[in-house]
Amino acid sequence: MNRRQFIIHSSYSGLLLSTGMFPLMASSSEPEIGRLTILHTNDVHSRIEPFPMDGGKNEGLGGVAKRATLIQRIREEQKNVLLLDAGDIFQGTPYFNFFGGELEMKLMSQLGYDAATIGNHDFDAGVEGLEKQLVHANFPLLVTNYDFSDTAMNGKTRPYKIFRKGGLKIGVFGVGIELSGLVPEKLYRGTVYSDPVAAAQKWAQTLRYEEKCDFVICLSHLGYKYDEQKVSDRVLAQTTSEIDLIIGGHTHTFMKEPERLANKDGKPVLVNQVGWAGIVLGRLDVYFEKNKKGTCVTCKNLLVKPA
């Protein structure tokens, strides 16, 4: 069993107790089990406060304060935690209209986000508006298929970042959606878009083989799937290799559990997305044998609701 073969068993409300690969409670004669907890959001869209108690289907859900409480609790329980976002941080409430993204970046920094990628609505105040708010972010924006060389964002993003957790190397990179036809040209002028599939393949291989990462995560703002022939997370998963997990955004898809797909080499890759507006905090627990030959992933997405 090599490290890229994993057994997935997911549920909305509970964790897997036994994997069939190796038990989570190992005896002294069995390999030690390492654990990485991945928390994630997407398409929060400036939803700072919970939805109002107005009888709507989302009333009382979401809100940064409750999400912060969940994150803090999990960090107190687990040693190795990553907190990631798949884009569209901006736009959707008056907080963005009044403050231009400053509050969103400050709050994500206070919550301790480790990295995020860029969504199409993050250009809603223009490239210059996005760049202006980066001073308030203490986490990197990761994107591999936007070239900002001729914009105010030049040098302000990174293709990837490597995190060391519990003796493991976790590589994270990002890909963004095509902006033409989706965002007014004046807002992204100078940004050069390239094929996200080719970019993802290049950087996933870099992380796996050159950087020797044990687990590779793609932050994607491509969208989960489309009826038409258009690149999506599902397409990305099936036409690339060396990606273990795709954390998606853009289509506001509430997934009760991650989808398990086969990549172009026939090896498994997970795709997950947690809707929009911070209603759900995604949670994936990745269990590694200490010799890194076995990996298991479980899911327990958390509804962000009033106490």
ABEGO torsion letter per residue (X at the ends): XBAABBBBBBBAABBBABAGABBABBBAABBBBBBBBBBBBBGAGGBABBBBBAGBAABGBEEAAAAAAAAAAAAAABABBBBBBAEGABEGBAAAAAAGGAAAAAAAAAAGBABBBBBAAAAAAEAAAAAAAAAABABBBBBAABBAAABAABGABBABBBBBBGGBBBBBBBBBBBABGABBAAAABGBBBBBAAAAAAAAAAAAAAAAGBABBBBBBAAEABBABBBBBAAAAAAABBGBABBBBBGAGBBBABBBBBBBAAGBBBBBBBBEBGGABBBBBBBBBBAAGABBBBBBBBBBBBBX
